[in-house]
């Protein structure tokens, strides 16, 4: 038996590289989408998976289009209130990073459970565009009334992501 790690996430169930997981994105108590993803790395506190664009058809946000063939490398933390998704075309060109504010991810068996808290951040590939998204949806969700502690953590997570994006430190978070 090896010595215990100082990483607090090392005691959590790990997903070996290459293992297929099901990512379950939950919003307001309902499963928004479920999709298969291949584990790239599980370092204890962060699990990284890769998956093709899972929704049907094209989703055009105006500032980016997600479409069939796009590949998402998704970074989820068990101890942070966000997920960062690197988005590339099928040919490998970087589109940017879509960041979701979430509760810390939970791996249960072969399912990665992620609770979306409405707040999002988009960072373009060249870093010139950093957009805070869905703050109106977050306000309307009632989370601040139901769970003020979680709402505070969510706002702090969005602020942290924006700070990292604007100081060109987001990529360093993913190394």
N, C-alpha and C positions, 0 to 999 in steps of 0.2 A: 504494500500500500504506500502511495506517495504522500509526501508531506502536504498539509493543507495549503491552499493558495491564499494569498492576501486579497485576491479579487473576490468581492462579496458575491459576484454572480457565479463564481465557480461551483457553488453548491446547488445551482439550479440544473434541471434536466438539460442536457445538451443535445443538439441535432448534428450528427456527423455530416461533413461535406458530401454532397452528392445525393443526400436523402431528400426524397420528395415530401414536402409538407403541404398542408392546405392552409392558406391564409384566409382567415375569417375576419372581415372588416365589419364591425358592429357600430351602429349609430342609433342613438335614442332607443336602445333596447332591442333593435331589430337588426338582423343580418342584412347588410347592404349589398355585399358581394362576397363570394367564396371562390378561390381559384388555386390551382396547384402552382407551387414554386419549388425550385431546387435550392437546397441549402448550399451556399458558397462557403460560409464560415460561421462558426458559433464560438465566440471567445468568452462566453459566460455572461457578461452584462449586455453584449450586443450580438444579435444574430443577423446575418446578411443572407438574403435569398435573391434569386433571379427568376423572373417570370416574363412571359410575353404580355402585351396589353390584353387584359382579360375581359373588358367590357365589349359588348357587340358594337360594331361599326366605329365611326369616328366621333370624337368629342372635341369640338372646337371651342376653346376658351377665349379666342380673340388674340391672345398673346402667345398661345401654343396650341398645336393640334396633337392629340393622342390618337393613334390609328393602328389598325392591324399591322403587324410587323415590328412595331416599337418594342423595345426590350427595357424592362425596369429592373435595376439592381436596387433592392430595397433594404434599408438598414433600420432595424428595430431595436430598441433598447428595453431592457427589463428594469432599468433604474432611472429612466428619463421620460419626460412627458412629450416625446415627439418621435416621428419616423422621418427619414430622409430617403427619397426615391430618386436615383439618378436615371434620367430618361434618355434613351438613345434610339435612333432610327434602326431599322433592321440592318442597314449598311454600316452601323457603328458610329455615325455622327452624333455628337452630344447635342441634345436639345436644351437640357438644363436640369434643374432639381426641383421636384415638387415635394414640399415638406408638409406633413400632416401633424397637427397637434393632437396627441392621443394620450390615453393613460398608458403607463408602462405595459409593454407586451407580455403575454403569458403563453408559454409553450405547454400544451396539455396533450401528451401523446404525440400524434403527428399533426396536431392543429395548432397554429399560431393565432392566438386571439388578440385582436387589436381593437380598442374602442376609440372611435373617431370623435373628437370634441369640437368639430366644426371649423376651427381656425386653421388656416393654411397659409403657406408662403411659397411663392414661385420665384426662382432665381434663374435668369437666362444663362445660357452656356458661357457667354463672355462676361457675365456678372454685372452688366450695365443696367439690367432691369431687376429690381427686387420689389415684389408686390405682395402686400398683406391682403389676404383674401378672406371672405366670408365672416367678417366681424359682425355684420348684421345678423347672420344666421346664429352666431354664437350668442348674441344678446337676446335673440328671440327664443333660444333653446331653454331658457329658465335655469340653466346650470348654476348661475350665481345665487339663485334663491334655494335650489335643492341641495347644492353641495358647494358652499362658498370656498372651501379649502381647495377643491378640485378646480374650480373656476380660476382661483388665484394662480394655481400651478400652471394652468393652461395659458394664461396671459403671460406669465413669466417665461414659459417655454417659447411662445411666439416672439417675445422680445429678444430672447437669447438667440434664436435662429436668425432673426433679422440682423442682430449685431454681428454674428458670425459671417453672414452673407455680405454685409457692407464692408467688413474688414478683410474680405477675401480669405477667411479662415474656415469656411464651410468644408472645403475639400480636406483640410487637415483633420477634421472631426471623423472623416470616413477612412483614413489610413489604417 
